[in-house]
């Protein structure tokens, strides 16, 4: 066997009498492979960065000097007009509320649709076990389409406003949550479901009474995490297309100098909202997982 | 605890549970009702443009060819989607357009015939009759069997007819017929290419045994370059854009990991005993995460200009906050025994980190990295639309023109394929690297 593995020359074989050398040899080889991989990885990073820099309008080093220019300009102008800020906060509060509402509705819708998809695509729970691959693939596709694609197409059909954003984020969310939900549901205990089957419960009743109480904490926790992501997504979607605070930010930015107090007000509102909701949701998630 | 109090407690708990079981759906319903009015869902019907939806859907899988006659110069042109790039060269018109002298005949199929001539134009619709348009005093005059059906629209200066075989418009300046055909036009070769309009069999013959069309190079190479430089679909630009998007995601994710890994040690309680330093680093991570990717993208585009590097840096900064938090949590959950074992051999801090810590957190690290790589491919599409790089830019441009929907469909298919590919790749790598 050793001959087959190492060839006929005696020099290449590990010497079973000397464990120490063989171990060191193996470690050295492992480390060498690790080193080669690391160098390769760094080379790819460097080459990739060079390519990206070549295709960029400005280069990295000269940009680095200007990095502080825009924030400095914005902040100094906003500081000069700092008396406006409280009024601007009030003015943009409805937009912020709209952005958060977009995120909340789309998370809710996405979670509801995702829950149905998850149950339909979980082995042991599915209503039609033969259709499991179909539901899984459709969730994959829903997850794969970025929100911006759906949103821009829907804006063309439905016009501006928050509804295209809601539908686009909900579409993506149901795919993303459906997968996570189905992973949780796979670990659910089937005994309650069997018990319910034995008393003649319908599929809906089995899921509602047998599965949902088991998975609810984990599902809620995933949904809250998705809500954090969706607040950011709805702000970005506003910037590229439809309503909310992102759209106001775009309008204020397009103006250039002179409206930077508005930009700062929006930045601050968005930042505070994101941090607040992150904290809130991580607090509730901890409670859900670890108990009160 | 007596049975009685236990019973009271249980009844109480049941009551609370029953209440939540009804209250939660009721709350959701109430919220949806509020949203229904806040977002003006009722007004959606008035705002929705279903005709746009119809255009979009038909454009997704079909294309139209314009046959246009300029009524002043009498010049007839046949162009795919009415674009310059898709204009048929004179003398090489498609088989369904025939020209004899002044007369041009467009055969829309199933007996639908449109004729342009010196007097005006005629459209023969089977089962209805002939729609005849003559020009009097420079204005089109309609002569068609009465009563006029709703699909004929006649105004003072313009007559338009829409059937399921095509669309016909006569105005003072020009007469135009649209013919719809299934498929994506000129996807492989444009009309000015010698390979245009040939069947797959002909192309295969040309590529393998046929005579060289351009003596300087092989037919296969010529074909490849004609395909690559296709002006209508711009395959080379699209390929570059896809590459840019993946590059942004890769550089951003990996760069963020390289930045966050050393910093995470300062935010982990078991490596940094000083509370103040730990607190400072954690707040920095929170700040970077909280200032959303959108804001970073805007700030960076001002400094670095549009392009993929800006997008990569935006992803890098946003994710280093996330990674810093995640890695420091992983470091805090570390098993101390391994580190102590290394310490007992007299290793210094760097060696302890290299041999005691890194091997333990590598699985968590790699699996998170790969997960983020996949999700950042999607974000890079969106960020690309803002910073002006990658497939996101091409997509938003195509959507904004509001007519190249077949290109939108093409990009959408490509994006979905790209994300799915990254998903598969990262899943495969994760399994390989973690299970060995």
Interface residues (C-beta under 8 A of the other chain):
Chain A: X41 X45 X48 X49 X51 X52 X53 X55 X56 X57 X58 X59 X60 X63 X64 X66 X67 X69 X70 X71 X98 X101 X104 X105 X108 X140 X141 X143 X144 X145 X146 X147 X148 X149 X152 X153 X156 X157 X158 X159 X161 X162 X163 X166 X232 X235 X236 X239 X240 X246 X249 X253 X267 X270 X271 X274 X275 X278
Chain B: X28 X31 X32 X35 X38 X39 X40 X41 X44 X47 X48 X49 X50 X52 X53 X56 X240 X244 X247 X248 X250 X251 X254 X255 X258 X286 X289 X290 X291 X292 X293 X294 X295 X298 X299 X300 X302 X303 X304 X305 X306 X307 X308 X309 X310 X312 X378 X379 X381 X382 X385 X386 X389 X392 X395 X396 X399 X402 X408 X412 X415 X416 X419 X420 X423
